Amino acid sequence: MSKPKRGHFGDARTKFFYDLTPDRILSAVEAWGLTPTGRCLQLASMENRVYQIEVELDEPAKSANDAHRVVKFYRPGRWSAEQIREEHRFLLDLEEAEIPVVAPLLTADGDTLVTLPESGIFAALFPRRGGRAPDEFQDEDLQRLGRLLARLHAVGATRPAKARLRLDVESYGAADLAYLLECEQMAESVREAYRQVVEAILATSRPWFAATSYQRIHGDCHRGNVLWGSVGPMLVDFDDMVMGPPAQDFWLLVPGRDAEALQRREVLLEAYAEMNTLDRGGLRLVEPLRALRVVHFSAWIARRYEDPAFLRVFPDFGTERYWYDELATLREIHAELGEVS
């Protein structure tokens, strides 16, 4: 295997949190002035390590959530402390605006981030929130989500996140393409065709990205990151927050491109326009953003493939069948760009 590069998504040879023993997990929670009971449950997360911790309370819990916190340990080498704090700042800004998100808790000295002294791993603590993951969005759901995104984007535009990534053809396209072409996980039989179609997509869409406005957005706003509770939808997991075009959050919530999907996206967009300015010209970025996600996702797996969890979840990664399926998807997107332009 070719030597992995360290880039803005971490080193493929990072230690993958082997230093996170139960004692260290529980000790990290004490930085927030809490006393864990010792009960600890690992939650599902590919990129980071996340645990639900039961804590002692001075008064009886009013709900199951009150007696629990969620501690998140960030993968080494991916985000700097400054980048993580910008994610937290966005969440705190949203919470202050009464937008339903799960914001990090503050330590005694007013920070949201602690560093494990022996390993240097960053950790943050969050309240536990409940909700159901929707199987499908009805029109009323899409309207509520459209208004929620409008409010979120309005807050996102109030200040920049200077250290976070910019979702454009360079960081999510050219850089990831270069990595994939150099690593041995890409099948040789597809390498040149893959390069050509990605470069063609980047060349077509580069001026579109140059003409768009960038702001703080969720960045990974798919259905799995929406929880529905008694008060409606709540957006979770801002780990992939970026400075990017708002269209990224639109198309991920309604990812299809057939007539029904476009009609459903229009329901969301019309509700959005009730509460925020909608740049319909920016919607031409939907297909390029779709392509960037395809390339970025493969590069993400390639950078993590020495992590045993990735080997289990993506057993077909690196096979000819995997790469030919990816190439077919990218060619379809390239054909769609001809319709947009």
C-alpha positions as a Markdown table, in Angstrom:
| # | Residue | x | y | z |
|---|---|---|---|---|
| 1 | Met | 0.0 | 0.0 | 0.0 |
| 2 | Ser | 1.3 | 3.5 | -0.8 |
| 3 | Lys | 2.3 | 5.7 | 2.0 |
| 4 | Pro | -0.7 | 7.6 | 3.4 |
| 5 | Lys | -0.5 | 11.3 | 3.5 |
| 6 | Arg | -1.4 | 13.5 | 6.4 |
| 7 | Gly | -4.0 | 16.0 | 5.2 |
| 8 | His | -7.0 | 17.9 | 6.5 |
| 9 | Phe | -8.8 | 14.6 | 7.3 |
| 10 | Gly | -6.0 | 13.0 | 9.4 |
| 11 | Asp | -3.4 | 10.4 | 9.1 |
| 12 | Ala | -4.5 | 6.9 | 8.0 |
| 13 | Arg | -2.0 | 5.5 | 10.5 |
| 14 | Thr | -3.3 | 7.3 | 13.5 |
| 15 | Lys | -3.7 | 5.3 | 16.8 |
| 16 | Phe | -7.5 | 5.0 | 16.5 |
| 17 | Phe | -8.0 | 5.7 | 20.2 |
| 18 | Tyr | -6.4 | 2.6 | 21.6 |
| 19 | Asp | -5.5 | 4.9 | 24.5 |
| 20 | Leu | -9.1 | 5.3 | 25.5 |
| 21 | Thr | -9.4 | 2.9 | 28.4 |
| 22 | Pro | -12.5 | 3.0 | 30.6 |
| 23 | Asp | -10.7 | 4.8 | 33.3 |
| 24 | Arg | -9.6 | 7.6 | 30.9 |
| 25 | Ile | -13.1 | 7.8 | 29.5 |
| 26 | Leu | -14.7 | 8.3 | 32.9 |
| 27 | Ser | -11.9 | 10.6 | 34.1 |
| 28 | Ala | -12.5 | 12.9 | 31.1 |
| 29 | Val | -16.0 | 13.5 | 32.3 |
| 30 | Glu | -14.8 | 14.8 | 35.7 |
| 31 | Ala | -13.3 | 17.8 | 33.9 |
| 32 | Trp | -16.9 | 19.1 | 33.8 |
| 33 | Gly | -17.3 | 18.7 | 37.6 |
| 34 | Leu | -19.4 | 15.6 | 37.2 |
| 35 | Thr | -19.0 | 12.2 | 39.0 |
| 36 | Pro | -19.6 | 9.2 | 36.8 |
| 37 | Thr | -21.3 | 6.2 | 38.3 |
| 38 | Gly | -19.2 | 3.9 | 36.3 |
| 39 | Arg | -21.9 | 2.9 | 33.8 |
| 40 | Cys | -20.6 | 3.6 | 30.3 |
| 41 | Leu | -22.2 | 2.6 | 26.9 |
| 42 | Gln | -20.3 | 3.1 | 23.6 |
| 43 | Leu | -22.5 | 4.7 | 20.9 |
| 44 | Ala | -22.3 | 4.1 | 17.2 |
| 45 | Ser | -19.7 | 6.4 | 15.4 |
| 46 | Met | -17.3 | 5.7 | 12.6 |
| 47 | Glu | -15.2 | 8.8 | 12.7 |
| 48 | Asn | -14.9 | 9.5 | 16.5 |
| 49 | Arg | -15.5 | 7.6 | 19.7 |
| 50 | Val | -18.7 | 8.5 | 21.5 |
| 51 | Tyr | -19.9 | 7.2 | 24.9 |
| 52 | Gln | -23.0 | 7.6 | 27.0 |
| 53 | Ile | -22.1 | 8.1 | 30.6 |
| 54 | Glu | -24.3 | 7.9 | 33.7 |
| 55 | Val | -23.5 | 10.6 | 36.3 |
| 56 | Glu | -24.5 | 11.1 | 39.9 |
| 57 | Leu | -27.1 | 13.8 | 40.6 |
| 58 | Asp | -27.7 | 15.8 | 43.7 |
| 59 | Glu | -31.5 | 15.6 | 43.1 |
| 60 | Pro | -33.6 | 12.8 | 41.6 |
| 61 | Ala | -33.6 | 12.8 | 37.8 |
| 62 | Lys | -36.8 | 14.2 | 36.2 |
| 63 | Ser | -36.1 | 12.1 | 33.1 |
| 64 | Ala | -33.6 | 9.5 | 31.9 |
| 65 | Asn | -31.7 | 12.1 | 30.0 |
| 66 | Asp | -30.9 | 14.1 | 33.2 |
| 67 | Ala | -28.8 | 11.3 | 34.6 |
| 68 | His | -26.7 | 10.9 | 31.4 |
| 69 | Arg | -24.2 | 12.8 | 29.4 |
| 70 | Val | -22.6 | 12.0 | 26.0 |
| 71 | Val | -18.8 | 12.4 | 25.8 |
| 72 | Lys | -17.2 | 12.6 | 22.4 |
| 73 | Phe | -13.5 | 11.9 | 21.7 |
| 74 | Tyr | -12.3 | 13.4 | 18.4 |
| 75 | Arg | -10.2 | 11.3 | 16.0 |
| 76 | Pro | -6.5 | 12.5 | 16.3 |
| 77 | Gly | -5.2 | 14.3 | 13.3 |
| 78 | Arg | -8.5 | 15.3 | 11.8 |
| 79 | Trp | -9.4 | 18.6 | 13.4 |
| 80 | Ser | -7.3 | 21.1 | 15.3 |
| 81 | Ala | -8.5 | 22.5 | 18.7 |
| 82 | Glu | -9.4 | 25.8 | 16.9 |
| 83 | Gln | -11.5 | 23.9 | 14.3 |
| 84 | Ile | -13.4 | 22.0 | 16.9 |
| 85 | Arg | -14.1 | 25.2 | 18.9 |
| 86 | Glu | -15.5 | 26.8 | 15.8 |
| 87 | Glu | -17.9 | 23.8 | 15.5 |
| 88 | His | -18.8 | 24.4 | 19.1 |
| 89 | Arg | -19.2 | 28.1 | 18.6 |
| 90 | Phe | -21.7 | 27.5 | 15.8 |
| 91 | Leu | -23.7 | 25.2 | 18.1 |
| 92 | Leu | -23.7 | 27.7 | 20.9 |
| 93 | Asp | -24.8 | 30.4 | 18.5 |
| 94 | Leu | -27.7 | 28.2 | 17.3 |
| 95 | Glu | -28.7 | 27.4 | 20.9 |
| 96 | Glu | -28.7 | 31.0 | 21.8 |
| 97 | Ala | -31.0 | 31.7 | 18.9 |
| 98 | Glu | -33.3 | 28.9 | 20.3 |
| 99 | Ile | -32.7 | 26.6 | 17.3 |
| 100 | Pro | -33.0 | 22.9 | 18.3 |
| 101 | Val | -29.5 | 21.5 | 18.3 |
| 102 | Val | -27.3 | 19.7 | 20.9 |
| 103 | Ala | -24.7 | 22.2 | 22.0 |
| 104 | Pro | -21.6 | 21.3 | 24.0 |
| 105 | Leu | -21.5 | 21.8 | 27.8 |
| 106 | Leu | -19.0 | 24.3 | 29.3 |
| 107 | Thr | -16.2 | 23.2 | 31.7 |
| 108 | Ala | -15.6 | 25.1 | 34.9 |
| 109 | Asp | -13.2 | 27.5 | 33.1 |
| 110 | Gly | -15.8 | 28.2 | 30.4 |
| 111 | Asp | -14.3 | 26.1 | 27.6 |
| 112 | Thr | -16.0 | 23.4 | 25.6 |
| 113 | Leu | -13.0 | 21.3 | 24.9 |
| 114 | Val | -10.5 | 19.3 | 27.1 |
| 115 | Thr | -7.4 | 17.5 | 26.1 |
| 116 | Leu | -6.4 | 14.1 | 27.5 |
| 117 | Pro | -3.0 | 14.7 | 29.1 |
| 118 | Glu | -1.4 | 11.4 | 28.0 |
| 119 | Ser | -2.6 | 11.0 | 24.5 |
| 120 | Gly | -3.5 | 14.6 | 23.4 |
| 121 | Ile | -7.0 | 13.4 | 22.3 |
| 122 | Phe | -9.6 | 16.1 | 22.4 |
| 123 | Ala | -12.9 | 15.5 | 24.2 |
| 124 | Ala | -16.2 | 17.4 | 24.5 |
| 125 | Leu | -19.3 | 16.7 | 26.6 |
| 126 | Phe | -22.9 | 17.0 | 25.5 |
| 127 | Pro | -26.3 | 16.6 | 27.2 |
| 128 | Arg | -28.3 | 13.5 | 26.1 |
| 129 | Arg | -31.3 | 14.2 | 23.9 |
| 130 | Gly | -33.9 | 11.8 | 22.7 |
| 131 | Gly | -35.8 | 11.6 | 19.4 |
| 132 | Arg | -36.7 | 9.3 | 16.6 |
| 133 | Ala | -35.0 | 9.1 | 13.2 |
| 134 | Pro | -37.7 | 9.6 | 10.6 |
| 135 | Asp | -38.2 | 6.9 | 8.0 |
| 136 | Glu | -39.6 | 9.4 | 5.4 |
| 137 | Phe | -40.4 | 13.1 | 5.3 |
| 138 | Gln | -44.0 | 14.1 | 4.6 |
| 139 | Asp | -44.7 | 17.5 | 3.1 |
| 140 | Glu | -45.4 | 19.0 | 6.5 |
| 141 | Asp | -42.1 | 17.6 | 7.7 |
| 142 | Leu | -40.2 | 19.2 | 4.8 |
| 143 | Gln | -41.8 | 22.5 | 5.5 |
| 144 | Arg | -40.7 | 22.4 | 9.1 |
| 145 | Leu | -37.2 | 21.4 | 8.0 |
| 146 | Gly | -37.1 | 24.2 | 5.4 |
| 147 | Arg | -37.9 | 26.8 | 8.1 |
| 148 | Leu | -35.4 | 25.2 | 10.5 |
| 149 | Leu | -32.7 | 25.4 | 7.8 |
| 150 | Ala | -33.6 | 29.0 | 7.0 |
| 151 | Arg | -33.0 | 29.9 | 10.7 |
| 152 | Leu | -29.9 | 27.9 | 10.9 |
| 153 | His | -28.4 | 29.5 | 7.8 |
| 154 | Ala | -29.3 | 32.9 | 9.1 |
| 155 | Val | -27.3 | 32.3 | 12.2 |
| 156 | Gly | -24.5 | 30.7 | 10.2 |
| 157 | Ala | -24.1 | 33.8 | 8.2 |
| 158 | Thr | -23.5 | 36.0 | 11.2 |
| 159 | Arg | -19.9 | 35.1 | 11.6 |
| 160 | Pro | -17.2 | 33.2 | 9.7 |
| 161 | Ala | -15.4 | 30.0 | 10.8 |
| 162 | Lys | -11.9 | 30.9 | 9.6 |
| 163 | Ala | -10.2 | 27.6 | 10.5 |
| 164 | Arg | -12.9 | 25.2 | 9.2 |
| 165 | Leu | -12.7 | 23.7 | 5.7 |
| 166 | Arg | -14.2 | 25.4 | 2.7 |
| 167 | Leu | -16.4 | 23.1 | 0.7 |
| 168 | Asp | -15.2 | 23.8 | -2.8 |
| 169 | Val | -13.6 | 22.0 | -5.8 |
| 170 | Glu | -10.1 | 22.3 | -4.3 |
| 171 | Ser | -10.5 | 20.9 | -0.8 |
| 172 | Tyr | -13.3 | 18.4 | -1.5 |
| 173 | Gly | -12.4 | 17.6 | -5.1 |
| 174 | Ala | -8.9 | 18.1 | -6.4 |
| 175 | Ala | -7.2 | 17.3 | -3.1 |
| 176 | Asp | -9.2 | 14.1 | -2.6 |
| 177 | Leu | -8.8 | 13.1 | -6.2 |
| 178 | Ala | -5.0 | 13.4 | -5.9 |
| 179 | Tyr | -5.0 | 11.2 | -2.8 |
| 180 | Leu | -7.1 | 8.5 | -4.4 |
| 181 | Leu | -4.9 | 8.4 | -7.6 |
| 182 | Glu | -1.8 | 7.9 | -5.4 |
| 183 | Cys | -3.2 | 5.2 | -3.1 |
| 184 | Glu | -3.2 | 1.6 | -4.1 |
| 185 | Gln | -6.9 | 1.0 | -3.1 |
| 186 | Met | -8.0 | 2.3 | -6.4 |
| 187 | Ala | -8.3 | -0.3 | -9.1 |
| 188 | Glu | -5.7 | 0.3 | -11.9 |
| 189 | Ser | -8.3 | -0.5 | -14.6 |
| 190 | Val | -10.5 | 2.5 | -13.6 |
| 191 | Arg | -7.9 | 5.0 | -12.6 |
| 192 | Glu | -7.6 | 7.0 | -15.8 |
| 193 | Ala | -11.3 | 7.1 | -16.5 |
| 194 | Tyr | -12.0 | 8.1 | -12.9 |
| 195 | Arg | -9.5 | 10.9 | -13.2 |
| 196 | Gln | -10.9 | 12.2 | -16.4 |
| 197 | Val | -14.5 | 12.4 | -15.3 |
| 198 | Val | -13.7 | 14.0 | -12.0 |
| 199 | Glu | -11.5 | 16.6 | -13.6 |
| 200 | Ala | -14.2 | 17.4 | -16.1 |
| 201 | Ile | -16.8 | 17.9 | -13.3 |
| 202 | Leu | -14.3 | 20.1 | -11.4 |
| 203 | Ala | -13.6 | 22.2 | -14.6 |
| 204 | Thr | -17.2 | 22.8 | -15.3 |
| 205 | Ser | -18.3 | 23.7 | -11.8 |
| 206 | Arg | -15.2 | 25.6 | -10.6 |
| 207 | Pro | -16.5 | 29.0 | -11.9 |
| 208 | Trp | -19.9 | 28.2 | -10.2 |
| 209 | Phe | -18.2 | 27.7 | -6.9 |
| 210 | Ala | -16.1 | 30.9 | -7.4 |
| 211 | Ala | -19.3 | 32.9 | -7.8 |
| 212 | Thr | -21.2 | 31.5 | -4.8 |
| 213 | Ser | -21.2 | 32.8 | -1.2 |
| 214 | Tyr | -19.8 | 30.8 | 1.6 |
| 215 | Gln | -21.1 | 30.6 | 5.2 |
| 216 | Arg | -21.3 | 28.2 | 8.1 |
| 217 | Ile | -23.6 | 25.3 | 7.2 |
| 218 | His | -24.3 | 21.9 | 8.8 |
| 219 | Gly | -22.4 | 20.2 | 5.9 |
| 220 | Asp | -23.7 | 16.7 | 6.5 |
| 221 | Cys | -27.4 | 17.4 | 6.8 |
| 222 | His | -28.8 | 14.0 | 5.7 |
| 223 | Arg | -31.9 | 12.3 | 7.1 |
| 224 | Gly | -29.8 | 10.3 | 9.6 |
| 225 | Asn | -28.8 | 13.6 | 11.3 |
| 226 | Val | -32.4 | 14.7 | 12.0 |
| 227 | Leu | -34.0 | 13.6 | 15.2 |
| 228 | Trp | -37.7 | 14.2 | 15.6 |
| 229 | Gly | -39.0 | 14.9 | 19.1 |
| 230 | Ser | -42.1 | 16.3 | 20.8 |
| 231 | Val | -41.2 | 19.8 | 19.6 |
| 232 | Gly | -40.3 | 18.8 | 16.1 |
| 233 | Pro | -37.1 | 18.3 | 14.2 |
| 234 | Met | -33.6 | 18.7 | 15.8 |
| 235 | Leu | -30.3 | 18.7 | 13.8 |
| 236 | Val | -27.5 | 16.7 | 15.3 |
| 237 | Asp | -23.8 | 15.8 | 14.5 |
| 238 | Phe | -22.1 | 19.0 | 13.3 |
| 239 | Asp | -18.8 | 17.2 | 13.0 |
| 240 | Asp | -18.6 | 17.9 | 9.3 |
| 241 | Met | -19.6 | 21.6 | 9.6 |
| 242 | Val | -17.9 | 23.6 | 6.9 |
| 243 | Met | -17.9 | 27.0 | 5.3 |
| 244 | Gly | -19.9 | 26.1 | 2.2 |
| 245 | Pro | -22.9 | 26.9 | 0.0 |
| 246 | Pro | -26.3 | 26.5 | 1.5 |
| 247 | Ala | -27.3 | 24.2 | -1.3 |
| 248 | Gln | -25.3 | 21.4 | 0.4 |
| 249 | Asp | -27.8 | 21.2 | 3.2 |
| 250 | Phe | -30.8 | 21.3 | 0.8 |
| 251 | Trp | -29.8 | 18.4 | -1.5 |
| 252 | Leu | -28.7 | 16.1 | 1.3 |
| 253 | Leu | -32.1 | 16.3 | 2.9 |
| 254 | Val | -33.8 | 15.5 | -0.4 |
| 255 | Pro | -31.0 | 13.7 | -2.4 |
| 256 | Gly | -33.0 | 12.4 | -5.4 |
| 257 | Arg | -33.2 | 14.0 | -8.8 |
| 258 | Asp | -36.4 | 12.5 | -10.3 |
| 259 | Ala | -39.6 | 14.5 | -10.6 |
| 260 | Glu | -41.0 | 13.4 | -7.3 |
| 261 | Ala | -37.7 | 14.3 | -5.5 |
| 262 | Leu | -37.5 | 17.7 | -7.1 |
| 263 | Gln | -41.1 | 18.4 | -6.1 |
| 264 | Arg | -40.3 | 17.4 | -2.5 |
| 265 | Arg | -37.2 | 19.6 | -2.5 |
| 266 | Glu | -39.4 | 22.5 | -3.8 |
| 267 | Val | -41.6 | 22.1 | -0.8 |
| 268 | Leu | -38.6 | 22.4 | 1.5 |
| 269 | Leu | -37.3 | 25.4 | -0.5 |
| 270 | Glu | -40.5 | 27.3 | -0.5 |
| 271 | Ala | -40.7 | 27.0 | 3.3 |
| 272 | Tyr | -37.1 | 28.1 | 3.5 |
| 273 | Ala | -37.9 | 31.2 | 1.5 |
| 274 | Glu | -40.5 | 32.2 | 4.0 |
| 275 | Met | -37.8 | 32.9 | 6.6 |
| 276 | Asn | -34.5 | 33.5 | 4.6 |
| 277 | Thr | -33.3 | 34.7 | 1.2 |
| 278 | Leu | -33.2 | 31.8 | -1.2 |
| 279 | Asp | -30.5 | 32.0 | -3.9 |
| 280 | Arg | -32.0 | 29.8 | -6.6 |
| 281 | Gly | -29.0 | 30.3 | -8.8 |
| 282 | Gly | -27.0 | 28.4 | -6.2 |
| 283 | Leu | -29.0 | 25.3 | -6.8 |
| 284 | Arg | -27.0 | 24.6 | -9.9 |
| 285 | Leu | -24.3 | 23.5 | -7.4 |
| 286 | Val | -26.4 | 20.5 | -6.4 |
| 287 | Glu | -24.9 | 18.1 | -9.0 |
| 288 | Pro | -21.3 | 19.2 | -8.4 |
| 289 | Leu | -21.8 | 18.9 | -4.7 |
| 290 | Arg | -23.1 | 15.4 | -5.2 |
| 291 | Ala | -19.9 | 14.6 | -7.1 |
| 292 | Leu | -17.7 | 16.1 | -4.5 |
| 293 | Arg | -19.4 | 13.9 | -1.9 |
| 294 | Val | -18.8 | 10.8 | -3.9 |
| 295 | Val | -15.1 | 11.6 | -4.3 |
| 296 | His | -14.7 | 12.8 | -0.7 |
| 297 | Phe | -16.4 | 9.7 | 0.7 |
| 298 | Ser | -14.0 | 7.3 | -1.1 |
| 299 | Ala | -11.1 | 9.4 | 0.0 |
| 300 | Trp | -12.4 | 9.3 | 3.6 |
| 301 | Ile | -12.6 | 5.5 | 3.6 |
| 302 | Ala | -9.1 | 5.2 | 2.0 |
| 303 | Arg | -7.6 | 7.4 | 4.7 |
| 304 | Arg | -9.2 | 5.3 | 7.4 |
| 305 | Tyr | -8.9 | 1.8 | 5.9 |
| 306 | Glu | -6.4 | 0.6 | 8.5 |
| 307 | Asp | -9.0 | 1.2 | 11.2 |
| 308 | Pro | -10.6 | -2.3 | 11.8 |
| 309 | Ala | -14.0 | -0.7 | 12.0 |
| 310 | Phe | -13.7 | 0.5 | 8.4 |
| 311 | Leu | -12.6 | -2.9 | 7.2 |
| 312 | Arg | -15.8 | -4.4 | 8.6 |
| 313 | Val | -18.2 | -1.8 | 7.4 |
| 314 | Phe | -16.8 | -1.4 | 3.8 |
| 315 | Pro | -15.5 | -4.9 | 2.9 |
| 316 | Asp | -15.9 | -4.2 | -0.9 |
| 317 | Phe | -13.9 | -1.0 | -0.9 |
| 318 | Gly | -11.0 | -1.2 | -3.3 |
| 319 | Thr | -12.5 | -3.9 | -5.5 |
| 320 | Glu | -13.0 | -3.3 | -9.2 |
| 321 | Arg | -16.8 | -3.6 | -8.7 |
| 322 | Tyr | -16.7 | -0.8 | -6.1 |
| 323 | Trp | -14.7 | 1.6 | -8.4 |
| 324 | Tyr | -16.8 | 0.8 | -11.5 |
| 325 | Asp | -20.0 | 1.6 | -9.6 |
| 326 | Glu | -18.4 | 4.9 | -8.4 |
| 327 | Leu | -17.3 | 5.7 | -12.0 |
| 328 | Ala | -20.8 | 5.1 | -13.3 |
| 329 | Thr | -22.3 | 7.4 | -10.7 |
| 330 | Leu | -19.8 | 10.2 | -11.6 |
| 331 | Arg | -20.5 | 9.8 | -15.3 |
| 332 | Glu | -24.2 | 10.2 | -14.6 |
| 333 | Ile | -23.5 | 13.4 | -12.6 |
| 334 | His | -21.3 | 14.7 | -15.5 |
| 335 | Ala | -24.1 | 14.1 | -17.9 |
| 336 | Glu | -26.5 | 15.9 | -15.6 |
| 337 | Leu | -24.1 | 18.9 | -15.6 |
| 338 | Gly | -24.7 | 19.3 | -19.3 |
| 339 | Glu | -28.4 | 19.8 | -18.6 |
| 340 | Val | -27.6 | 22.4 | -15.9 |
| 341 | Ser | -25.1 | 24.4 | -17.9 |
